[in-house]
C-alpha cells in the first residue's frame, strides 16, 4: 500500500488582482521552500504585503485601484528578505531577492 501526499494550495475565491505568470529567480528558489513560497504568494495576492513599511503598504493599497505595481516583502527563517513583485499590468509576478532588482 502506498500513500499519496498532496499539497493543498488555498486559492483566494475572489482575489483582488491576478498574479499573471509567476516566476522566481534561482536564488529565491534556493532560499525559500515551495510550501513557504505558496504561502507568501497567497498572502501577497490577498493584500498582506508582509514586511514593507507604511508608505509601501499604502502605495500597494492604492495600486489595487490605480493599476501600479505591487511589492511585498517577506523574511526567510534566516532573516533574509525576499520580494514579490506583481507588474502594473498584472501580467507577471516575480519572486526575487532585493539585490536582484
C-alpha positions in Angstrom: 0.0 0.0 0.0 1.4 3.4 -0.9 0.4 6.7 0.4 -0.1 9.7 -1.7 0.6 13.1 -0.2 -1.0 16.1 -1.8 -0.2 19.7 -1.1 -3.3 21.8 -0.7 -3.0 25.3 -2.1 -5.5 27.8 -0.8 -6.6 29.9 -3.7 -8.5 33.1 -3.0 -12.1 32.9 -4.2 -12.2 36.5 -5.5 -8.6 37.7 -5.4 -8.2 41.5 -5.6 -5.8 41.0 -8.6 -4.4 38.3 -10.8 -0.8 37.2 -10.4 -0.2 36.6 -14.1 2.7 34.3 -14.9 4.6 33.5 -11.7 8.3 33.3 -11.9 11.2 33.2 -9.4 14.9 33.7 -9.6 17.2 30.7 -8.9 18.5 32.5 -5.7 15.0 32.9 -4.4 14.1 29.3 -5.2 17.2 28.1 -3.4 16.3 30.0 -0.2 12.5 29.6 0.0 10.9 26.1 0.4 8.0 25.6 -2.1 5.3 25.5 0.6 6.5 28.8 2.1 6.6 30.4 -1.4 3.0 29.3 -1.9 2.0 30.8 1.4 3.7 34.1 0.5 2.1 34.2 -2.9 -1.3 33.7 -1.2 -0.5 36.5 1.3 0.6 38.8 -1.5 -2.5 38.2 -3.6 -4.8 38.8 -0.7 -3.2 42.1 0.3 -0.9 41.1 3.1 2.2 42.9 2.0 4.4 41.4 4.7 7.4 43.4 5.9 7.0 46.6 3.9 6.9 50.0 5.5 3.8 52.0 5.9 4.4 54.1 2.8 4.9 51.0 0.6 1.8 49.4 2.3 -0.3 52.4 1.4 1.1 52.6 -2.1 0.2 48.9 -2.6 -3.4 49.5 -1.4 -3.7 52.4 -3.9 -2.2 50.3 -6.6 -5.1 47.9 -6.3 -7.3 50.5 -7.9 -4.7 52.7 -9.7 -3.1 49.8 -11.5 0.5 50.4 -10.4 3.0 47.6 -9.5 2.6 45.7 -6.2 5.5 44.9 -3.9 5.5 42.5 -0.9 8.5 41.7 1.3 8.8 38.6 3.4 11.6 37.2 5.6 13.0 33.7 5.5 13.6 31.9 8.7 17.2 33.0 8.5 16.1 36.7 8.2 16.8 37.1 4.5 14.5 39.5 2.7 12.6 38.2 -0.4 10.4 40.4 -2.6 7.4 39.5 -4.6 6.5 42.0 -7.3 3.4 42.0 -9.5 3.8 44.1 -12.6 1.5 47.1 -13.1 -0.4 45.3 -15.9 -0.7 42.1 -13.7 0.9 40.1 -16.5 3.6 38.6 -14.2 4.6 38.2 -10.6 8.3 37.7 -9.8 9.9 36.3 -6.6 13.4 37.6 -6.1 16.0 38.9 -3.7 16.2 42.7 -3.4 19.7 42.8 -4.8 18.5 41.1 -7.9 16.1 44.0 -8.7 
